[in-house]
Each structure stands twice: as structure tokens, then as C-alpha cells.
Amino acid sequence: MAAKTMQDLLIEELRDIYHAEKQITKALPKLAKAAHSDQLRQAFEMHLEQTKGQVERLEQVFEELDTRSRGKHCEAMEGLINEAREILEMGLAPEVQDAALIAAAQKVEHYEIASYGTVHAYATACGLTKVAQLLEQTLNEEKETDQKLNSLAINDVNKKAMQASGKKAA
């Protein structure tokens, strides 16, 4: 469907992020299982539950827009998830793998932050207040998750990865 209006563009972008979120719900259990750190595993499991709620919220958005909730293949997320899978095949020390998994997860979060920021701006421009509020809620959750991952990396995982590499963390 060619985007003709801002609302058409909004719907196209929503379908992309909807498919991206569905991909994430399939990938997160594998990442959680691969995590060596209990804190990282818990973060992935927590984000899985949060993502399921975000999918439901997107379905509410589609309902508000009186359009069918269906995804449009998100190649960007597919690529990011493939990068995360490659990490699992690298043969890294468990602590180093955790650091790499956080980096992969943050790439996913940054894509989501960009996507939700965009659809929030589109919904706002279209005067769709309720849709904008729902999208802003998810945008804030994605930013919080990114901050939590960053904190976990800096305060724990990266230090352990450095120790496993025989180096002292800075």
C-alpha cells in the first residue's frame, strides 16, 4: 500500500514495529537461556513480559485507528536478531558473551526507541492523542530498558568480561 497521508504512513510504520516486536518475543527466550549472568537472564525475561504487553498495546493502537493489526516484515529487526544469534556461535567465554549480548540487545532497543519516537511524532501530528499516549508509554519503557542494560553492562557484566579476559576493568 502506498502511503498517501500521514495516517497511512503511521499505519505502515506501526505494522513494521508490530512485526519487529513479534520477532523479539521469539528471540528473547533464546537470549535469556544463553545469558551467563543471572541479572542479565532476569533482564531478558522481564523484557519479554514487557514486550508482550507492548504487542497488546500496539493491538490497542490498531483498534483505535480502526485498522487490522497485522505486521509488515521488519528486515531491520531480522538483521539485528541475526547478529545476536551470531554472537552465540562465536565461542566466546561466557562472561564475554554476556557483554556481547547486552550490546546486541541495546541495538534492538535503539531501533525500537527510534521507531516508537517516529510513530509517536506521527500520531501527535495527526492529532491522535490516545494513540500518541499509548505509543509514548512504550517509548518510555524502551528507554528504561536501554538504561537498565547500560547500567548492567557498566556496573557488572563488562567488568566480569574483562576479568575473564585476564585484564583489569578500568
PAPA-489383 format. One record per residue (C-alpha): residue number from 1; residue in three letters; x, y, z. Coordinates in Angstrom, 2 decimals. Example, Ala and Ser with C-alpha at 12.3 -4.5 7.8 and 13.67 -1.06 7.14 Angstrom:
REM PAPA-489383
    n  res       xx       yy       zz
    1  Ala    12.30    -4.50     7.80
    2  Ser    13.67    -1.06     7.14
//
This chain:
REM PAPA-489383
    n  res       xx       yy       zz
    1  Met     0.00     0.00     0.00
    2  Ala     1.46     3.36    -0.99
    3  Ala     1.41     5.84     1.84
    4  Lys    -0.90     8.69     0.84
    5  Thr    -1.36    10.57     4.11
    6  Met     0.45    10.94     7.41
    7  Gln    -2.01     8.48     8.94
    8  Asp    -1.24     5.96     6.16
    9  Leu     2.46     6.44     6.92
   10  Leu     1.76     5.97    10.64
   11  Ile    -0.04     2.69     9.97
   12  Glu     2.79     1.41     7.76
   13  Glu     5.34     2.19    10.46
   14  Leu     3.13     0.60    13.13
   15  Arg     2.95    -2.59    11.08
   16  Asp     6.74    -2.64    10.85
   17  Ile     7.24    -2.25    14.61
   18  Tyr     4.44    -4.74    15.30
   19  His     6.30    -7.38    13.31
   20  Ala     9.56    -6.34    14.98
   21  Glu     8.01    -6.85    18.43
   22  Lys     6.73   -10.28    17.40
   23  Gln    10.27   -11.22    16.31
   24  Ile    11.64   -10.01    19.63
   25  Thr     9.20   -12.17    21.61
   26  Lys    10.60   -15.21    19.79
   27  Ala    14.25   -14.21    20.25
   28  Leu    14.28   -13.13    23.91
   29  Pro    13.81   -16.62    25.41
   30  Lys    16.89   -17.80    23.47
   31  Leu    18.92   -14.83    24.68
   32  Ala    17.78   -15.39    28.26
   33  Lys    18.81   -19.05    28.05
   34  Ala    22.22   -18.07    26.65
   35  Ala    22.92   -15.47    29.36
   36  His    25.53   -16.50    31.91
   37  Ser    24.71   -13.69    34.34
   38  Asp    21.58   -14.23    36.43
   39  Gln    20.91   -10.47    36.32
   40  Leu    21.11   -10.45    32.53
   41  Arg    18.87   -13.51    32.26
   42  Gln    16.32   -11.82    34.51
   43  Ala    16.54    -8.61    32.47
   44  Phe    15.80   -10.54    29.28
   45  Glu    12.92   -12.42    30.92
   46  Met    11.49    -9.18    32.29
   47  His    11.77    -7.52    28.90
   48  Leu     9.99   -10.48    27.29
   49  Glu     6.98    -9.88    29.54
   50  Gln     7.17    -6.16    28.83
   51  Thr     7.34    -6.83    25.08
   52  Lys     4.23    -9.00    25.23
   53  Gly     2.46    -6.03    26.84
   54  Gln     3.80    -3.76    24.12
   55  Val     2.36    -6.07    21.45
   56  Glu    -1.01    -5.84    23.21
   57  Arg    -0.67    -2.06    23.35
   58  Leu     0.04    -1.97    19.61
   59  Glu    -3.10    -4.03    19.06
   60  Gln    -4.99    -1.34    21.03
   61  Val    -3.46     1.28    18.75
   62  Phe    -4.64    -0.58    15.65
   63  Glu    -8.09    -0.80    17.23
   64  Glu    -8.07     2.96    17.89
   65  Leu    -7.16     3.50    14.25
   66  Asp    -9.91     1.11    13.16
   67  Thr    -7.44    -0.98    11.17
   68  Arg    -6.44    -4.61    11.27
   69  Ser    -3.42    -5.47    13.41
   70  Arg    -1.03    -7.17    11.05
   71  Gly     2.67    -6.93    10.69
   72  Lys     4.80    -5.87     7.76
   73  His     8.06    -7.82     7.58
   74  Cys    10.71    -5.88     9.50
   75  Glu    14.03    -6.63     7.87
   76  Ala    15.92    -4.34    10.23
   77  Met    14.86    -6.33    13.30
   78  Glu    15.52    -9.58    11.49
   79  Gly    19.08    -8.38    10.86
   80  Leu    19.59    -7.30    14.47
   81  Ile    18.32   -10.65    15.75
   82  Asn    20.58   -12.50    13.31
   83  Glu    23.52   -10.52    14.71
   84  Ala    22.55   -11.66    18.21
   85  Arg    22.38   -15.28    17.02
   86  Glu    25.86   -14.95    15.51
   87  Ile    27.19   -13.97    18.94
   88  Leu    26.04   -17.34    20.28
   89  Glu    28.14   -19.09    17.61
   90  Met    31.35   -17.14    18.26
   91  Gly    32.64   -19.40    21.02
   92  Leu    33.13   -16.52    23.45
   93  Ala    33.86   -17.01    27.12
   94  Pro    30.50   -16.88    28.98
   95  Glu    31.23   -13.51    30.61
   96  Val    32.36   -12.01    27.30
   97  Gln    29.30   -13.45    25.57
   98  Asp    27.11   -11.66    28.14
   99  Ala    28.79    -8.34    27.25
  100  Ala    28.16    -9.02    23.56
  101  Leu    24.54    -9.99    24.25
  102  Ile    23.96    -6.68    26.02
  103  Ala    25.39    -4.84    23.02
  104  Ala    23.06    -6.78    20.70
  105  Ala    20.08    -6.09    22.96
  106  Gln    20.91    -2.39    23.08
  107  Lys    20.99    -2.26    19.27
  108  Val    17.47    -3.70    19.34
  109  Glu    16.41    -1.15    21.96
  110  His    17.84     1.73    19.96
  111  Tyr    15.92     0.59    16.88
  112  Glu    12.76     0.41    18.96
  113  Ile    13.38     3.83    20.51
  114  Ala    13.80     5.34    17.04
  115  Ser    10.69     3.54    15.74
  116  Tyr     8.46     4.44    18.67
  117  Gly     9.73     8.01    18.65
  118  Thr     8.76     8.25    14.99
  119  Val     5.27     6.76    15.34
  120  His     4.64     8.87    18.43
  121  Ala     5.54    12.00    16.45
  122  Tyr     3.30    10.91    13.56
  123  Ala     0.37    10.20    15.89
  124  Thr     0.85    13.58    17.54
  125  Ala     0.97    15.33    14.14
  126  Cys    -2.26    13.55    13.18
  127  Gly    -3.96    14.73    16.38
  128  Leu    -4.41    11.15    17.60
  129  Thr    -4.00    11.88    21.31
  130  Lys    -4.91     8.43    22.68
  131  Val    -2.68     6.67    20.11
  132  Ala     0.17     9.07    20.92
  133  Gln    -0.23     8.36    24.66
  134  Leu    -0.11     4.59    24.12
  135  Leu     2.98     4.89    21.94
  136  Glu     4.67     7.25    24.38
  137  Gln     4.18     4.70    27.15
  138  Thr     6.02     2.09    25.09
  139  Leu     8.71     4.59    24.07
  140  Asn     9.39     5.32    27.74
  141  Glu     9.61     1.59    28.54
  142  Glu    12.13     1.08    25.74
  143  Lys    14.27     3.95    27.04
  144  Glu    14.14     2.50    30.57
  145  Thr    15.17    -0.94    29.30
  146  Asp    18.11     0.59    27.42
  147  Gln    19.20     2.42    30.58
  148  Lys    18.94    -0.78    32.64
  149  Leu    21.03    -2.71    30.11
  150  Asn    23.61     0.06    30.04
  151  Ser    23.83     0.12    33.82
  152  Leu    24.13    -3.68    33.98
  153  Ala    26.93    -3.58    31.40
  154  Ile    28.89    -0.80    33.12
  155  Asn    28.43    -1.90    36.73
  156  Asp    28.71    -5.67    36.35
  157  Val    28.90    -7.55    33.07
  158  Asn    31.71    -5.66    31.34
  159  Lys    33.87    -5.86    34.48
  160  Lys    33.38    -9.63    34.64
  161  Ala    34.11    -9.90    30.92
  162  Met    37.39    -8.05    31.43
  163  Gln    38.32   -10.31    34.36
  164  Ala    37.57   -13.38    32.25
  165  Ser    39.83   -11.91    29.57
  166  Gly    42.64   -11.67    32.15
  167  Lys    42.52    -7.88    32.24
  168  Lys    41.58    -5.42    34.93
  169  Ala    38.48    -3.36    34.19
  170  Ala    39.07     0.39    34.05
//
